[in-house]
Amino acid sequence: MRWDEFASGVVERALLPHFRPGPRQVDLFTTISQGRPGRFDVERTNGAWRGGYGDNANVSRTGLVALPPGVPTPTEQPQWTTTSLPYERIVEAGTGPFPVRDNTAVTEVPGRRRQAGGAARRADARLGGARGRRR
């Protein structure tokens, strides 16, 4: 993955036809992060923040995730998103050599006003393990 393509909306444009009603509409859609060596994390909550990790071109981005131009998105970008996955069942499932962890770690980076749980607060949010953008 490369940050520039994410920021331009390439993922949203590729998937958008499959989210619209019709014969090509998907029944289920999910994303997965690389995780960590030897395990996967189910990120319980993630934020609209890029944490400065290098991408496949060794380019790093740190800051709020930009809303891609020309792609239908919420009018106000949510700062926090809570997973809709059945994380308890996933963590308890036999996953073989790669255990799955319920990652609830959150790191707040002070400095800017953002939304969390509907209340304005003074923080840029970066969540442990969050490397990409999810909705």
N, C-alpha and C positions, 0 to 999 in steps of 0.2 A: 504494500500500500504506500501511497505517496500523498503527502498533505495537500499539494496543489490540486490534485484531482478531486480529493474530498471537498476542498473549499469551492471548487467550480461547480459541484453538484453532479458529477459524473455518475455516482452511485444512485442518486435520486432519479436522474433521467433514465437510467437503465431499468430501474425497477418500477417506476411510475405506471407504465402500461399494465403491469400485473396487479396493481392495487385498485384499478378502476373496474367497475362492474362490467361483466362480459365473460365470454368463454375462456379468456386468458387470465382471469382473476385468480390469484393464489388463495388457498385456504389457510395457509400458515406461512409466516415469515419470521426468521430469527437471524441474529448475527452472533458471532462468537469472536472473542478476543484470543490472541495467542496464549494468553495466560503467563505462567511462569514456568521455568524448567521443572518438568516432572509433575505438574498439576495444572488444573484449570480453576479460575475464580468465577463465581456467579456474583457479579457486582450488584448488590442490593439496590444501591442508589448511585447514579452517576451524574456528573455535572457537565455543563457546556464549556469545558475548558480543555485545552491541549497542554499537556505537561512538559513539553520540551524534549520529547524522545525523538531520536532520529528515525526517518522513514527509510524506505528501500533505496532512496537516492542520497541517503545520509544528510537530509535536510531536516532541521528542527524547527518546530513552531511552538511558541508559548503564548497563550492568551485565550480569549473567548473564541469559541467556534463561530465562524461567520455563517450566516444564513445564505445559501447559494442563490444567485440571481435567477429569476425565471422559473423557480420551482415552488409549487404551493407549499407553504409552511405556516406555522402559527404566526399571527401578527406580532406577538411578543414572544420571543424565544424563551422557553422555560429554562431556568437555571438548573433545576433539579428534575431528574426523571427517576422514578422508582420502577424496578423491574416488574413485569407482569408474569414472569416465569414462575412455575411452581418450585421455587428454589429449595424448599425443605425436602421435597421428594427427589429432586436432582441430587442434592448432597447425600441423601441416604441411600441412593441407588448404588448397586455394585458397578463401579466404573473401571474395573480392571487396574492396570498399572498406573493410571493417572487419576488420583483422587480429585474430587471437586470440593472446593471450599466456598462457604458463604462469606463473601468479602464485604464487611460492613465498614471498613476503614474510610475515613474522610479526613482530608487535610484542607484547611482554610488558608488562603493566601490573602492577608489583609490588604486593603487599599481601595476597592471600588464597591459601589452599591450594586447589589444583586438581590434576586428573589430566592427565598428558600421557604417552602411550606406556606406560600402566600404572604409572608411578611417581609417587608423590606429590611435588608440588613447590610452592614458594611463589610463586604468580603467578596473577593473573587474566589470561586470554588475550584479546587482541583481535587479529584478523588483518587485514592490509592488504586493503582492498576488501570485507570481509565486512559486509554490511548486513542480512542476514536470517538466518533459521534454516534450516539444512539438515540432513538425515540421510542 
